[in-house]
Amino acid sequence: NGQQTLVFRNFKSDTGPDLRIYLAADTQARAFTEVDMLKATGNFWVAVPPALPLGQQRYVLIWCKRFAVQFGNAELN
């Protein structure tokens, strides 16, 4: 149906306030789209906005929005 999803497997993260999931062109979050709040660890999925051009978004970032601190990143594959 054209729905895009971001799948997390065996995902772990430190806890922190206001953690968000971003898709970004680089690991510095210069060009990013916020996908969702981080609500889980382990195995889960989140819906990706349908208009998001995934060809330009190469990384997933876990970002603390309140303090503008990156908690981690991974290259999309």
All heavy atoms as a GROMACS GRO file, in nm:
protein
  614
    1ASN      N    1   0.081  -0.121   0.000
    1ASN     CA    2   0.000   0.000   0.000
    1ASN      C    3   0.085   0.127   0.000
    1ASN      O    4   0.035   0.234   0.025
    1ASN     CB    5  -0.098  -0.001   0.118
    1ASN     CG    6  -0.028   0.006   0.254
    1ASN    OD1    7   0.095   0.015   0.262
    1ASN    ND2    8  -0.107   0.002   0.358
    2GLY      N    9   0.215   0.113  -0.022
    2GLY     CA   10   0.303   0.229  -0.027
    2GLY      C   11   0.352   0.276   0.108
    2GLY      O   12   0.428   0.372   0.116
    3GLN      N   13   0.312   0.210   0.216
    3GLN     CA   14   0.356   0.247   0.350
    3GLN      C   15   0.502   0.210   0.369
    3GLN      O   16   0.544   0.100   0.335
    3GLN     CB   17   0.270   0.176   0.455
    3GLN     CG   18   0.311   0.203   0.598
    3GLN     CD   19   0.283   0.346   0.642
    3GLN    OE1   20   0.186   0.406   0.600
    3GLN    NE2   21   0.369   0.399   0.725
    4GLN      N   22   0.580   0.303   0.421
    4GLN     CA   23   0.720   0.278   0.452
    4GLN      C   24   0.734   0.262   0.603
    4GLN      O   25   0.670   0.334   0.680
    4GLN     CB   26   0.808   0.396   0.406
    4GLN     CG   27   0.797   0.424   0.258
    4GLN     CD   28   0.881   0.542   0.219
    4GLN    OE1   29   0.991   0.525   0.171
    4GLN    NE2   30   0.829   0.661   0.240
    5THR      N   31   0.817   0.167   0.646
    5THR     CA   32   0.839   0.146   0.788
    5THR      C   33   0.989   0.138   0.817
    5THR      O   34   1.068   0.098   0.732
    5THR     CB   35   0.772   0.017   0.839
    5THR    OG1   36   0.821  -0.094   0.764
    5THR    CG2   37   0.623   0.023   0.828
    6LEU      N   38   1.023   0.177   0.936
    6LEU     CA   39   1.159   0.169   0.986
    6LEU      C   40   1.158   0.059   1.092
    6LEU      O   41   1.084   0.068   1.190
    6LEU     CB   42   1.199   0.303   1.046
    6LEU     CG   43   1.340   0.319   1.100
    6LEU    CD1   44   1.444   0.293   0.992
    6LEU    CD2   45   1.357   0.459   1.156
    7VAL      N   46   1.237  -0.046   1.071
    7VAL     CA   47   1.236  -0.162   1.157
    7VAL      C   48   1.359  -0.162   1.247
    7VAL      O   49   1.472  -0.146   1.199
    7VAL     CB   50   1.232  -0.292   1.074
    7VAL    CG1   51   1.234  -0.416   1.164
    7VAL    CG2   52   1.108  -0.295   0.984
    8PHE      N   53   1.337  -0.180   1.376
    8PHE     CA   54   1.445  -0.189   1.474
    8PHE      C   55   1.450  -0.333   1.525
    8PHE      O   56   1.348  -0.388   1.565
    8PHE     CB   57   1.420  -0.096   1.593
    8PHE     CG   58   1.432   0.049   1.560
    8PHE    CD1   59   1.327   0.116   1.499
    8PHE    CD2   60   1.547   0.119   1.590
    8PHE    CE1   61   1.338   0.252   1.470
    8PHE    CE2   62   1.558   0.254   1.562
    8PHE     CZ   63   1.454   0.320   1.500
    9ARG      N   64   1.570  -0.392   1.524
    9ARG     CA   65   1.588  -0.528   1.575
    9ARG      C   66   1.694  -0.527   1.683
    9ARG      O   67   1.803  -0.474   1.661
    9ARG     CB   68   1.629  -0.621   1.462
    9ARG     CG   69   1.520  -0.645   1.362
    9ARG     CD   70   1.553  -0.760   1.269
    9ARG     NE   71   1.446  -0.780   1.174
    9ARG     CZ   72   1.453  -0.751   1.046
    9ARG    NH1   73   1.565  -0.703   0.994
    9ARG    NH2   74   1.350  -0.769   0.968
   10ASN      N   75   1.660  -0.585   1.796
   10ASN     CA   76   1.754  -0.592   1.910
   10ASN      C   77   1.809  -0.454   1.945
   10ASN      O   78   1.928  -0.439   1.975
   10ASN     CB   79   1.867  -0.689   1.881
   10ASN     CG   80   1.816  -0.828   1.854
   10ASN    OD1   81   1.727  -0.876   1.923
   10ASN    ND2   82   1.870  -0.892   1.752
   11PHE      N   83   1.725  -0.354   1.940
   11PHE     CA   84   1.766  -0.215   1.963
   11PHE      C   85   1.784  -0.187   2.112
   11PHE      O   86   1.700  -0.223   2.193
   11PHE     CB   87   1.662  -0.120   1.904
   11PHE     CG   88   1.691   0.023   1.932
   11PHE    CD1   89   1.790   0.090   1.862
   11PHE    CD2   90   1.622   0.092   2.030
   11PHE    CE1   91   1.818   0.223   1.889
   11PHE    CE2   92   1.649   0.224   2.057
   11PHE     CZ   93   1.747   0.290   1.987
   12LYS      N   94   1.895  -0.122   2.144
   12LYS     CA   95   1.922  -0.079   2.281
   12LYS      C   96   1.963   0.068   2.279
   12LYS      O   97   2.027   0.113   2.184
   12LYS     CB   98   2.035  -0.161   2.343
   12LYS     CG   99   2.003  -0.306   2.357
   12LYS     CD  100   2.122  -0.381   2.411
   12LYS     CE  101   2.090  -0.530   2.415
   12LYS     NZ  102   2.206  -0.608   2.459
   13SER      N  103   1.929   0.140   2.384
   13SER     CA  104   1.968   0.280   2.396
   13SER      C  105   1.974   0.317   2.543
   13SER      O  106   1.900   0.262   2.625
   13SER     CB  107   1.868   0.372   2.326
   13SER     OG  108   1.900   0.508   2.346
   14ASP      N  109   2.062   0.410   2.575
   14ASP     CA  110   2.057   0.470   2.708
   14ASP      C  111   1.925   0.544   2.720
   14ASP      O  112   1.868   0.588   2.620
   14ASP     CB  113   2.172   0.569   2.728
   14ASP     CG  114   2.308   0.501   2.734
   14ASP    OD1  115   2.312   0.381   2.769
   14ASP    OD2  116   2.408   0.567   2.704
   15THR      N  117   1.877   0.558   2.842
   15THR     CA  118   1.755   0.635   2.862
   15THR      C  119   1.789   0.783   2.869
   15THR      O  120   1.900   0.821   2.904
   15THR     CB  121   1.683   0.592   2.991
   15THR    OG1  122   1.771   0.613   3.101
   15THR    CG2  123   1.639   0.448   2.984
   16GLY      N  124   1.695   0.864   2.833
   16GLY     CA  125   1.713   1.008   2.837
   16GLY      C  126   1.581   1.078   2.817
   16GLY      O  127   1.483   1.016   2.775
   17PRO      N  128   1.579   1.207   2.842
   17PRO     CA  129   1.454   1.281   2.825
   17PRO      C  130   1.429   1.315   2.678
   17PRO      O  131   1.522   1.343   2.604
   17PRO     CB  132   1.480   1.409   2.905
   17PRO     CG  133   1.627   1.430   2.894
   17PRO     CD  134   1.688   1.291   2.892
   18ASP      N  135   1.306   1.309   2.638
   18ASP     CA  136   1.265   1.361   2.508
   18ASP      C  137   1.341   1.301   2.390
   18ASP      O  138   1.384   1.371   2.300
   18ASP     CB  139   1.279   1.514   2.509
   18ASP     CG  140   1.194   1.582   2.404
   18ASP    OD1  141   1.095   1.522   2.359
   18ASP    OD2  142   1.228   1.696   2.367
   19LEU      N  143   1.359   1.167   2.391
   19LEU     CA  144   1.432   1.102   2.282
   19LEU      C  145   1.343   1.087   2.160
   19LEU      O  146   1.227   1.047   2.169
   19LEU     CB  147   1.484   0.965   2.326
   19LEU     CG  148   1.590   0.967   2.435
   19LEU    CD1  149   1.637   0.826   2.464
   19LEU    CD2  150   1.706   1.057   2.400
   20ARG      N  151   1.399   1.120   2.045
   20ARG     CA  152   1.328   1.116   1.918
   20ARG      C  153   1.404   1.031   1.817
   20ARG      O  154   1.525   1.015   1.827
   20ARG     CB  155   1.312   1.257   1.859
   20ARG     CG  156   1.250   1.359   1.953
   20ARG     CD  157   1.108   1.321   1.992
   20ARG     NE  158   1.055   1.410   2.093
   20ARG     CZ  159   0.961   1.499   2.070
   20ARG    NH1  160   0.908   1.513   1.952
   20ARG    NH2  161   0.919   1.575   2.170
   21ILE      N  162   1.331   0.982   1.719
   21ILE     CA  163   1.390   0.909   1.607
   21ILE      C  164   1.390   1.004   1.488
   21ILE      O  165   1.285   1.054   1.448
   21ILE     CB  166   1.308   0.783   1.573
   21ILE    CG1  167   1.302   0.691   1.695
   21ILE    CG2  168   1.367   0.712   1.452
   21ILE    CD1  169   1.201   0.578   1.682
   22TYR      N  170   1.508   1.028   1.434
   22TYR     CA  171   1.523   1.114   1.316
   22TYR      C  172   1.578   1.030   1.202
   22TYR      O  173   1.660   0.940   1.223
   22TYR     CB  174   1.624   1.226   1.341
   22TYR     CG  175   1.584   1.337   1.432
   22TYR    CD1  176   1.678   1.433   1.469
   22TYR    CD2  177   1.456   1.350   1.484
   22TYR    CE1  178   1.645   1.538   1.553
   22TYR    CE2  179   1.423   1.455   1.569
   22TYR     CZ  180   1.517   1.548   1.602
   22TYR     OH  181   1.485   1.652   1.686
   23LEU      N  182   1.538   1.063   1.080
   23LEU     CA  183   1.607   1.016   0.960
   23LEU      C  184   1.682   1.136   0.906
   23LEU      O  185   1.627   1.246   0.898
   23LEU     CB  186   1.507   0.963   0.857
   23LEU     CG  187   1.439   0.832   0.896
   23LEU    CD1  188   1.339   0.791   0.788
   23LEU    CD2  189   1.541   0.722   0.919
   24ALA      N  190   1.810   1.114   0.873
   24ALA     CA  191   1.895   1.228   0.837
   24ALA      C  192   1.988   1.195   0.721
   24ALA      O  193   2.021   1.078   0.697
   24ALA     CB  194   1.977   1.270   0.958
   25ALA      N  195   2.032   1.299   0.654
   25ALA     CA  196   2.127   1.284   0.544
   25ALA      C  197   2.268   1.257   0.596
   25ALA      O  198   2.350   1.201   0.524
   25ALA     CB  199   2.127   1.410   0.458
   26ASP      N  200   2.296   1.297   0.719
   26ASP     CA  201   2.429   1.276   0.779
   26ASP      C  202   2.413   1.255   0.929
   26ASP      O  203   2.304   1.264   0.981
   26ASP     CB  204   2.522   1.394   0.749
   26ASP     CG  205   2.468   1.526   0.800
   26ASP    OD1  206   2.408   1.530   0.910
   26ASP    OD2  207   2.486   1.627   0.731
   27THR      N  208   2.522   1.227   0.997
   27THR     CA  209   2.514   1.200   1.140
   27THR      C  210   2.515   1.327   1.224
   27THR      O  211   2.504   1.320   1.346
   27THR     CB  212   2.631   1.110   1.185
   27THR    OG1  213   2.754   1.174   1.155
   27THR    CG2  214   2.624   0.974   1.117
   28GLN      N  215   2.524   1.443   1.163
   28GLN     CA  216   2.525   1.570   1.235
   28GLN      C  217   2.387   1.633   1.247
   28GLN      O  218   2.373   1.741   1.303
   28GLN     CB  219   2.620   1.669   1.166
   28GLN     CG  220   2.761   1.616   1.148
   28GLN     CD  221   2.823   1.573   1.280
   28GLN    OE1  222   2.819   1.647   1.378
   28GLN    NE2  223   2.878   1.453   1.285
   29ALA      N  224   2.286   1.570   1.190
   29ALA     CA  225   2.147   1.619   1.195
   29ALA      C  226   2.133   1.757   1.133
   29ALA      O  227   2.058   1.841   1.181
   29ALA     CB  228   2.092   1.617   1.337
   30ARG      N  229   2.204   1.780   1.024
   30ARG     CA  230   2.189   1.908   0.953
   30ARG      C  231   2.063   1.908   0.866
   30ARG      O  232   1.997   2.010   0.853
   30ARG     CB  233   2.312   1.936   0.868
   30ARG     CG  234   2.432   1.977   0.950
   30ARG     CD  235   2.547   2.014   0.861
   30ARG     NE  236   2.620   1.897   0.818
   30ARG     CZ  237   2.742   1.867   0.860
   30ARG    NH1  238   2.804   1.945   0.945
   30ARG    NH2  239   2.801   1.759   0.818
   31ALA      N  240   2.034   1.796   0.804
   31ALA     CA  241   1.913   1.782   0.722
   31ALA      C  242   1.842   1.656   0.770
   31ALA      O  243   1.884   1.546   0.740
   31ALA     CB  244   1.951   1.770   0.574
   32PHE      N  245   1.735   1.674   0.848
   32PHE     CA  246   1.671   1.559   0.911
   32PHE      C  247   1.520   1.574   0.908
   32PHE      O  248   1.466   1.683   0.889
   32PHE     CB  249   1.718   1.542   1.056
   32PHE     CG  250   1.672   1.653   1.147
   32PHE    CD1  251   1.550   1.642   1.213
   32PHE    CD2  252   1.747   1.767   1.164
   32PHE    CE1  253   1.506   1.745   1.296
   32PHE    CE2  254   1.704   1.869   1.246
   32PHE     CZ  255   1.584   1.858   1.312
   33THR      N  256   1.453   1.461   0.932
   33THR     CA  257   1.308   1.457   0.950
   33THR      C  258   1.279   1.380   1.077
   33THR      O  259   1.331   1.269   1.095
   33THR     CB  260   1.240   1.386   0.831
   33THR    OG1  261   1.269   1.459   0.712
   33THR    CG2  262   1.089   1.379   0.851
   34GLU      N  263   1.200   1.436   1.164
   34GLU     CA  264   1.160   1.365   1.284
   34GLU      C  265   1.053   1.263   1.246
   34GLU      O  266   0.953   1.297   1.183
   34GLU     CB  267   1.106   1.462   1.388
   34GLU     CG  268   1.072   1.394   1.518
   34GLU     CD  269   1.027   1.491   1.626
   34GLU    OE1  270   1.079   1.605   1.632
   34GLU    OE2  271   0.939   1.452   1.704
   35VAL      N  272   1.076   1.138   1.285
   35VAL     CA  273   0.983   1.031   1.251
   35VAL      C  274   0.886   1.003   1.366
   35VAL      O  275   0.766   0.989   1.345
   35VAL     CB  276   1.060   0.902   1.214
   35VAL    CG1  277   0.965   0.787   1.189
   35VAL    CG2  278   1.149   0.927   1.093
   36ASP      N  279   0.938   0.995   1.489
   36ASP     CA  280   0.854   0.961   1.603
   36ASP      C  281   0.933   0.980   1.731
   36ASP      O  282   1.055   0.996   1.727
   36ASP     CB  283   0.809   0.814   1.593
   36ASP     CG  284   0.681   0.784   1.670
   36ASP    OD1  285   0.636   0.868   1.749
   36ASP    OD2  286   0.626   0.674   1.650
   37MET      N  287   0.863   0.973   1.844
   37MET     CA  288   0.931   0.967   1.973
   37MET      C  289   0.983   0.825   1.991
   37MET      O  290   0.921   0.730   1.941
   37MET     CB  291   0.836   1.001   2.086
   37MET     CG  292   0.792   1.146   2.087
   37MET     SD  293   0.698   1.187   2.234
   37MET     CE  294   0.828   1.186   2.356
   38LEU      N  295   1.094   0.809   2.062
   38LEU     CA  296   1.144   0.676   2.094
   38LEU      C  297   1.062   0.623   2.211
   38LEU      O  298   1.066   0.680   2.320
   38LEU     CB  299   1.293   0.682   2.129
   38LEU     CG  300   1.356   0.547   2.162
   38LEU    CD1  301   1.349   0.452   2.042
   38LEU    CD2  302   1.500   0.566   2.207
   39LYS      N  303   0.988   0.516   2.186
   39LYS     CA  304   0.896   0.463   2.286
   39LYS      C  305   0.932   0.323   2.332
   39LYS      O  306   0.866   0.269   2.421
   39LYS     CB  307   0.754   0.460   2.230
   39LYS     CG  308   0.703   0.595   2.185
   39LYS     CD  309   0.571   0.580   2.113
   39LYS     CE  310   0.534   0.711   2.047
   39LYS     NZ  311   0.437   0.695   1.941
   40ALA      N  312   1.031   0.260   2.268
   40ALA     CA  313   1.058   0.120   2.298
   40ALA      C  314   1.205   0.087   2.275
   40ALA      O  315   1.280   0.166   2.217
   40ALA     CB  316   0.972   0.031   2.208
   41THR      N  317   1.243  -0.030   2.320
   41THR     CA  318   1.370  -0.092   2.285
   41THR      C  319   1.338  -0.233   2.240
   41THR      O  320   1.224  -0.277   2.245
   41THR     CB  321   1.468  -0.093   2.405
   41THR    OG1  322   1.407  -0.162   2.513
   41THR    CG2  323   1.506   0.048   2.446
   42GLY      N  324   1.438  -0.305   2.194
   42GLY     CA  325   1.414  -0.441   2.146
   42GLY      C  326   1.375  -0.441   2.000
   42GLY      O  327   1.438  -0.376   1.917
   43ASN      N  328   1.269  -0.514   1.968
   43ASN     CA  329   1.220  -0.525   1.831
   43ASN      C  330   1.090  -0.445   1.817
   43ASN      O  331   0.994  -0.471   1.888
   43ASN     CB  332   1.194  -0.672   1.796
   43ASN     CG  333   1.318  -0.756   1.804
   43ASN    OD1  334   1.425  -0.715   1.764
   43ASN    ND2  335   1.305  -0.875   1.859
   44PHE      N  336   1.090  -0.350   1.724
   44PHE     CA  337   0.971  -0.270   1.700
   44PHE      C  338   0.984  -0.202   1.565
   44PHE      O  339   1.088  -0.207   1.500
   44PHE     CB  340   0.948  -0.167   1.811
   44PHE     CG  341   1.054  -0.062   1.824
   44PHE    CD1  342   1.038   0.063   1.765
   44PHE    CD2  343   1.171  -0.088   1.894
   44PHE    CE1  344   1.136   0.160   1.776
   44PHE    CE2  345   1.269   0.008   1.906
   44PHE     CZ  346   1.251   0.132   1.848
   45TRP      N  347   0.877  -0.138   1.521
   45TRP     CA  348   0.880  -0.063   1.396
   45TRP      C  349   0.804   0.067   1.414
   45TRP      O  350   0.720   0.079   1.501
   45TRP     CB  351   0.824  -0.144   1.280
   45TRP     CG  352   0.681  -0.182   1.296
   45TRP    CD1  353   0.633  -0.294   1.357
   45TRP    CD2  354   0.566  -0.107   1.255
   45TRP    NE1  355   0.496  -0.294   1.356
   45TRP    CE2  356   0.452  -0.180   1.293
   45TRP    CE3  357   0.550   0.015   1.190
   45TRP    CZ2  358   0.324  -0.134   1.268
   45TRP    CZ3  359   0.422   0.060   1.165
   45TRP    CH2  360   0.311  -0.014   1.203
   46VAL      N  361   0.839   0.164   1.329
   46VAL     CA  362   0.766   0.291   1.326
   46VAL      C  363   0.736   0.325   1.180
   46VAL      O  364   0.813   0.292   1.089
   46VAL     CB  365   0.845   0.408   1.392
   46VAL    CG1  366   0.860   0.385   1.540
   46VAL    CG2  367   0.980   0.427   1.329
   47ALA      N  368   0.624   0.390   1.158
   47ALA     CA  369   0.586   0.432   1.024
   47ALA      C  370   0.670   0.552   0.983
   47ALA      O  371   0.697   0.642   1.062
   47ALA     CB  372   0.438   0.467   1.020
   48VAL      N  373   0.711   0.554   0.859
   48VAL     CA  374   0.788   0.665   0.802
   48VAL      C  375   0.691   0.752   0.722
   48VAL      O  376   0.607   0.698   0.648
   48VAL     CB  377   0.901   0.611   0.712
   48VAL    CG1  378   0.973   0.723   0.641
   48VAL    CG2  379   0.998   0.528   0.794
   49PRO      N  380   0.701   0.885   0.735
   49PRO     CA  381   0.612   0.971   0.656
   49PRO      C  382   0.620   0.936   0.507
   49PRO      O  383   0.730   0.921   0.452
   49PRO     CB  384   0.667   1.112   0.682
   49PRO     CG  385   0.736   1.102   0.814
   49PRO     CD  386   0.792   0.962   0.818
   50PRO      N  387   0.505   0.922   0.441
   50PRO     CA  388   0.504   0.875   0.302
   50PRO      C  389   0.574   0.968   0.204
   50PRO      O  390   0.627   0.922   0.104
   50PRO     CB  391   0.356   0.862   0.267
   50PRO     CG  392   0.282   0.932   0.375
   50PRO     CD  393   0.372   0.943   0.494
   51ALA      N  394   0.579   1.096   0.231
   51ALA     CA  395   0.642   1.190   0.137
   51ALA      C  396   0.793   1.202   0.157
   51ALA      O  397   0.860   1.274   0.084
   51ALA     CB  398   0.578   1.327   0.152
   52LEU      N  399   0.848   1.131   0.255
   52LEU     CA  400   0.991   1.142   0.285
   52LEU      C  401   1.075   1.073   0.178
   52LEU      O  402   1.057   0.954   0.152
   52LEU     CB  403   1.021   1.081   0.421
   52LEU     CG  404   1.164   1.094   0.470
   52LEU    CD1  405   1.197   1.241   0.495
   52LEU    CD2  406   1.183   1.015   0.596
   53PRO      N  407   1.166   1.146   0.111
   53PRO     CA  408   1.251   1.085   0.009
   53PRO      C  409   1.365   1.005   0.075
   53PRO      O  410   1.466   1.061   0.116
   53PRO     CB  411   1.305   1.205  -0.068
   53PRO     CG  412   1.304   1.317   0.031
   53PRO     CD  413   1.190   1.288   0.125
   54LEU      N  414   1.346   0.875   0.089
   54LEU     CA  415   1.444   0.794   0.161
   54LEU      C  416   1.580   0.788   0.092
   54LEU      O  417   1.680   0.760   0.156
   54LEU     CB  418   1.390   0.653   0.182
   54LEU     CG  419   1.278   0.642   0.285
   54LEU    CD1  420   1.230   0.499   0.296
   54LEU    CD2  421   1.324   0.693   0.419
   55GLY      N  422   1.586   0.815  -0.035
   55GLY     CA  423   1.715   0.816  -0.105
   55GLY      C  424   1.810   0.922  -0.050
   55GLY      O  425   1.931   0.909  -0.062
   56GLN      N  426   1.757   1.026   0.009
   56GLN     CA  427   1.840   1.133   0.064
   56GLN      C  428   1.869   1.113   0.213
   56GLN      O  429   1.956   1.177   0.269
   56GLN     CB  430   1.771   1.268   0.044
   56GLN     CG  431   1.751   1.302  -0.101
   56GLN     CD  432   1.664   1.425  -0.118
   56GLN    OE1  433   1.628   1.492  -0.022
   56GLN    NE2  434   1.628   1.454  -0.242
   57GLN      N  435   1.795   1.028   0.278
   57GLN     CA  436   1.811   1.003   0.421
   57GLN      C  437   1.892   0.875   0.438
   57GLN      O  438   1.843   0.767   0.413
   57GLN     CB  439   1.675   0.991   0.489
   57GLN     CG  440   1.580   1.105   0.460
   57GLN     CD  441   1.632   1.238   0.510
   57GLN    OE1  442   1.688   1.248   0.618
   57GLN    NE2  443   1.614   1.342   0.431
   58ARG      N  444   2.016   0.886   0.483
   58ARG     CA  445   2.104   0.769   0.490
   58ARG      C  446   2.123   0.716   0.632
   58ARG      O  447   2.178   0.608   0.650
   58ARG     CB  448   2.240   0.805   0.431
   58ARG     CG  449   2.230   0.839   0.283
   58ARG     CD  450   2.363   0.868   0.219
   58ARG     NE  451   2.465   0.776   0.261
   58ARG     CZ  452   2.591   0.813   0.291
   58ARG    NH1  453   2.627   0.938   0.283
   58ARG    NH2  454   2.679   0.723   0.329
   59TYR      N  455   2.080   0.791   0.732
   59TYR     CA  456   2.105   0.753   0.871
   59TYR      C  457   1.980   0.765   0.956
   59TYR      O  458   1.895   0.850   0.931
   59TYR     CB  459   2.213   0.843   0.933
   59TYR     CG  460   2.347   0.827   0.867
   59TYR    CD1  461   2.383   0.907   0.760
   59TYR    CD2  462   2.437   0.730   0.911
   59TYR    CE1  463   2.505   0.891   0.697
   59TYR    CE2  464   2.559   0.715   0.850
   59TYR     CZ  465   2.592   0.795   0.743
   59TYR     OH  466   2.714   0.778   0.681
   60VAL      N  467   1.973   0.680   1.057
   60VAL     CA  468   1.872   0.696   1.162
   60VAL      C  469   1.947   0.746   1.285
   60VAL      O  470   2.056   0.698   1.317
   60VAL     CB  471   1.796   0.564   1.190
   60VAL    CG1  472   1.887   0.453   1.234
   60VAL    CG2  473   1.685   0.587   1.290
   61LEU      N  474   1.893   0.849   1.348
   61LEU     CA  475   1.954   0.909   1.466
   61LEU      C  476   1.860   0.896   1.584
   61LEU      O  477   1.739   0.912   1.568
   61LEU     CB  478   1.983   1.058   1.444
   61LEU     CG  479   2.057   1.101   1.318
   61LEU    CD1  480   2.069   1.252   1.316
   61LEU    CD2  481   2.192   1.036   1.309
   62ILE      N  482   1.914   0.872   1.700
   62ILE     CA  483   1.839   0.883   1.824
   62ILE      C  484   1.886   1.014   1.886
   62ILE      O  485   2.006   1.031   1.914
   62ILE     CB  486   1.862   0.763   1.918
   62ILE    CG1  487   1.830   0.633   1.846
   62ILE    CG2  488   1.782   0.780   2.046
   62ILE    CD1  489   1.687   0.621   1.793
   63TRP      N  490   1.794   1.107   1.903
   63TRP     CA  491   1.828   1.245   1.936
   63TRP      C  492   1.747   1.291   2.056
   63TRP      O  493   1.626   1.273   2.062
   63TRP     CB  494   1.796   1.332   1.815
   63TRP     CG  495   1.849   1.470   1.823
   63TRP    CD1  496   1.785   1.581   1.871
   63TRP    CD2  497   1.977   1.515   1.782
   63TRP    NE1  498   1.865   1.690   1.862
   63TRP    CE2  499   1.985   1.653   1.808
   63TRP    CE3  500   2.087   1.451   1.726
   63TRP    CZ2  501   2.097   1.728   1.780
   63TRP    CZ3  502   2.200   1.526   1.698
   63TRP    CH2  503   2.203   1.663   1.725
   64CYS      N  504   1.814   1.355   2.152
   64CYS     CA  505   1.745   1.419   2.263
   64CYS      C  506   1.707   1.560   2.217
   64CYS      O  507   1.794   1.647   2.205
   64CYS     CB  508   1.834   1.425   2.387
   64CYS     SG  509   1.760   1.519   2.522
   65LYS      N  510   1.582   1.579   2.189
   65LYS     CA  511   1.535   1.707   2.134
   65LYS      C  512   1.549   1.819   2.237
   65LYS      O  513   1.588   1.930   2.203
   65LYS     CB  514   1.391   1.693   2.088
   65LYS     CG  515   1.341   1.810   2.010
   65LYS     CD  516   1.204   1.779   1.950
   65LYS     CE  517   1.155   1.893   1.866
   65LYS     NZ  518   1.026   1.860   1.802
   66ARG      N  519   1.520   1.790   2.362
   66ARG     CA  520   1.523   1.894   2.466
   66ARG      C  521   1.662   1.956   2.482
   66ARG      O  522   1.676   2.077   2.498
   66ARG     CB  523   1.478   1.836   2.600
   66ARG     CG  524   1.471   1.944   2.708
   66ARG     CD  525   1.432   1.890   2.843
   66ARG     NE  526   1.308   1.814   2.838
   66ARG     CZ  527   1.267   1.734   2.934
   66ARG    NH1  528   1.339   1.717   3.042
   66ARG    NH2  529   1.153   1.669   2.922
   67PHE      N  530   1.766   1.872   2.475
   67PHE     CA  531   1.902   1.922   2.498
   67PHE      C  532   1.991   1.920   2.374
   67PHE      O  533   2.110   1.949   2.383
   67PHE     CB  534   1.969   1.842   2.610
   67PHE     CG  535   1.900   1.859   2.742
   67PHE    CD1  536   1.824   1.758   2.797
   67PHE    CD2  537   1.907   1.980   2.811
   67PHE    CE1  538   1.759   1.773   2.919
   67PHE    CE2  539   1.842   1.997   2.933
   67PHE     CZ  540   1.768   1.894   2.986
   68ALA      N  541   1.934   1.885   2.258
   68ALA     CA  542   2.007   1.881   2.131
   68ALA      C  543   2.134   1.796   2.142
   68ALA      O  544   2.243   1.839   2.107
   68ALA     CB  545   2.040   2.021   2.083
   69VAL      N  546   2.116   1.672   2.191
   69VAL     CA  547   2.227   1.579   2.207
   69VAL      C  548   2.193   1.450   2.134
   69VAL      O  549   2.084   1.395   2.150
   69VAL     CB  550   2.252   1.549   2.357
   69VAL    CG1  551   2.357   1.442   2.376
   69VAL    CG2  552   2.290   1.675   2.431
   70GLN      N  553   2.290   1.401   2.057
   70GLN     CA  554   2.271   1.274   1.989
   70GLN      C  555   2.304   1.158   2.082
   70GLN      O  556   2.408   1.159   2.149
   70GLN     CB  557   2.361   1.267   1.865
   70GLN     CG  558   2.335   1.147   1.783
   70GLN     CD  559   2.418   1.141   1.657
   70GLN    OE1  560   2.438   1.034   1.604
   70GLN    NE2  561   2.468   1.252   1.606
   71PHE      N  562   2.215   1.059   2.086
   71PHE     CA  563   2.237   0.939   2.167
   71PHE      C  564   2.295   0.826   2.086
   71PHE      O  565   2.347   0.731   2.142
   71PHE     CB  566   2.106   0.896   2.232
   71PHE     CG  567   2.080   0.961   2.364
   71PHE    CD1  568   2.074   1.098   2.378
   71PHE    CD2  569   2.060   0.884   2.478
   71PHE    CE1  570   2.050   1.159   2.499
   71PHE    CE2  571   2.036   0.943   2.602
   71PHE     CZ  572   2.031   1.081   2.612
   72GLY      N  573   2.284   0.833   1.954
   72GLY     CA  574   2.341   0.729   1.870
   72GLY      C  575   2.292   0.743   1.728
   72GLY      O  576   2.201   0.821   1.699
   73ASN      N  577   2.356   0.666   1.637
   73ASN     CA  578   2.316   0.668   1.498
   73ASN      C  579   2.351   0.536   1.433
   73ASN      O  580   2.432   0.459   1.485
   73ASN     CB  581   2.381   0.784   1.422
   73ASN     CG  582   2.530   0.770   1.412
   73ASN    OD1  583   2.581   0.684   1.342
   73ASN    ND2  584   2.604   0.853   1.485
   74ALA      N  585   2.289   0.509   1.320
   74ALA     CA  586   2.317   0.390   1.240
   74ALA      C  587   2.287   0.422   1.095
   74ALA      O  588   2.196   0.499   1.066
   74ALA     CB  589   2.234   0.272   1.287
   75GLU      N  590   2.366   0.362   1.007
   75GLU     CA  591   2.340   0.379   0.865
   75GLU      C  592   2.222   0.290   0.826
   75GLU      O  593   2.212   0.175   0.870
   75GLU     CB  594   2.464   0.342   0.784
   75GLU     CG  595   2.453   0.381   0.640
   75GLU     CD  596   2.586   0.374   0.567
   75GLU    OE1  597   2.687   0.334   0.628
   75GLU    OE2  598   2.588   0.409   0.448
   76LEU      N  599   2.132   0.345   0.747
   76LEU     CA  600   2.017   0.268   0.700
   76LEU      C  601   2.063   0.161   0.601
   76LEU      O  602   2.151   0.185   0.519
   76LEU     CB  603   1.915   0.358   0.631
   76LEU     CG  604   1.838   0.452   0.722
   76LEU    CD1  605   1.757   0.549   0.637
   76LEU    CD2  606   1.748   0.375   0.815
   77ASN      N  607   2.003   0.044   0.612
   77ASN     CA  608   2.031  -0.062   0.512
   77ASN      C  609   1.910  -0.148   0.495
   77ASN      O  610   1.813  -0.140   0.563
   77ASN     CB  611   2.153  -0.145   0.550
   77ASN     CG  612   2.140  -0.215   0.684
   77ASN    OD1  613   2.032  -0.253   0.725
   77ASN    ND2  614   2.250  -0.231   0.752
   0.00000   0.00000   0.00000
